[in-house]
Amino acid sequence: MKHMEADLARATEHIPVFVTAREKARIARIAKAAGVSTGEFLRRAVASFPAEDQEILECMLEQMTKTAAQASAAVDDALAFIEASNRRIIANEARGSTPD
């Protein structure tokens, strides 16, 4: 509860929401029954709303896994290229030649 109070103390933004008179009365009635302000009731309602569907999260996780694998492969390729380049440099230096 203290966390919510701290967040509310830092609140600086306003979100105008148009509702019917009936909806406003219903929201106010429910908030009063819960012992909170209308704003607090709406904040809690939003916080309890599921942010993402499970299927969407699974697709996102799958895509992140693929992307991470691609990035890892790209890093491995780059490291292999650098290693081969370093070997060529060492070989050229041993022969007394310089890279172009």
C-alpha positions as CSV (number, residue, x, y, z in Angstrom):
1,M,0.0,0.0,0.0
2,K,2.9,2.4,0.8
3,H,4.2,1.7,-2.7
4,M,0.9,2.8,-4.3
5,E,0.9,5.9,-2.1
6,A,4.4,6.8,-3.1
7,D,3.5,6.3,-6.8
8,L,0.4,8.6,-6.3
9,A,2.6,11.3,-4.7
10,R,4.7,11.3,-7.8
11,A,1.8,11.3,-10.2
12,T,2.0,14.3,-12.6
13,E,0.0,13.1,-15.6
14,H,-3.7,13.4,-16.2
15,I,-5.8,11.0,-18.5
16,P,-9.2,12.4,-19.4
17,V,-11.6,9.6,-20.0
18,F,-15.1,10.2,-21.3
19,V,-17.8,8.0,-19.8
20,T,-21.6,8.1,-19.6
21,A,-23.2,9.5,-16.5
22,R,-24.3,6.0,-15.7
23,E,-20.8,4.6,-16.1
24,K,-19.4,7.4,-13.9
25,A,-21.9,6.7,-11.2
26,R,-21.2,3.0,-11.3
27,I,-17.4,3.5,-11.1
28,A,-17.9,6.0,-8.2
29,R,-20.2,3.5,-6.4
30,I,-17.7,0.6,-6.8
31,A,-14.8,2.8,-5.7
32,K,-16.7,4.0,-2.6
33,A,-17.6,0.4,-1.7
34,A,-13.9,-0.5,-2.0
35,G,-12.9,2.4,0.2
36,V,-10.8,4.1,-2.4
37,S,-11.0,7.2,-4.6
38,T,-12.3,6.9,-8.2
39,G,-8.8,7.5,-9.5
40,E,-7.3,4.8,-7.2
41,F,-10.0,2.4,-8.3
42,L,-9.3,3.0,-11.9
43,R,-5.5,2.7,-11.4
44,R,-6.0,-0.6,-9.6
45,A,-8.4,-1.8,-12.3
46,V,-5.8,-1.0,-15.0
47,A,-3.0,-2.7,-13.0
48,S,-5.1,-5.9,-12.7
49,F,-5.9,-6.0,-16.4
50,P,-3.8,-8.7,-18.2
51,A,-1.1,-6.9,-20.1
52,E,-0.5,-9.5,-22.7
53,D,-2.2,-12.7,-23.9
54,Q,-0.2,-15.9,-23.2
55,E,0.0,-16.7,-26.9
56,I,1.5,-13.3,-27.7
57,L,4.1,-13.7,-24.9
58,E,5.0,-17.2,-26.2
59,C,5.5,-15.8,-29.7
60,M,7.6,-13.0,-28.4
61,L,9.7,-15.4,-26.4
62,E,10.2,-17.6,-29.5
63,Q,11.2,-14.6,-31.6
64,M,13.7,-13.5,-28.9
65,T,15.2,-16.9,-28.7
66,K,15.6,-17.0,-32.5
67,T,17.1,-13.5,-32.5
68,A,19.5,-14.4,-29.7
69,A,20.7,-17.5,-31.6
70,Q,21.2,-15.4,-34.7
71,A,23.2,-12.8,-32.8
72,S,25.3,-15.6,-31.1
73,A,26.0,-17.1,-34.5
74,A,27.0,-13.7,-35.9
75,V,29.4,-13.1,-33.0
76,D,30.9,-16.6,-33.5
77,D,31.4,-15.8,-37.2
78,A,33.0,-12.4,-36.4
79,L,35.3,-14.0,-33.8
80,A,36.3,-16.7,-36.3
81,F,37.0,-14.0,-38.9
82,I,39.1,-12.1,-36.4
83,E,41.1,-15.2,-35.4
84,A,41.8,-16.0,-39.1
85,S,42.8,-12.4,-39.7
86,N,45.1,-12.5,-36.7
87,R,46.7,-15.7,-38.0
88,R,47.3,-14.1,-41.4
89,I,48.9,-11.0,-39.7
90,I,51.2,-13.2,-37.6
91,A,52.2,-15.2,-40.7
92,N,52.9,-12.1,-42.7
93,E,54.9,-10.6,-39.8
94,A,56.9,-13.8,-39.6
95,R,57.7,-13.6,-43.3
96,G,58.6,-9.9,-42.9
97,S,55.8,-8.6,-45.1
98,T,53.3,-6.0,-44.1
99,P,49.5,-6.0,-44.8
100,D,48.3,-3.9,-47.8
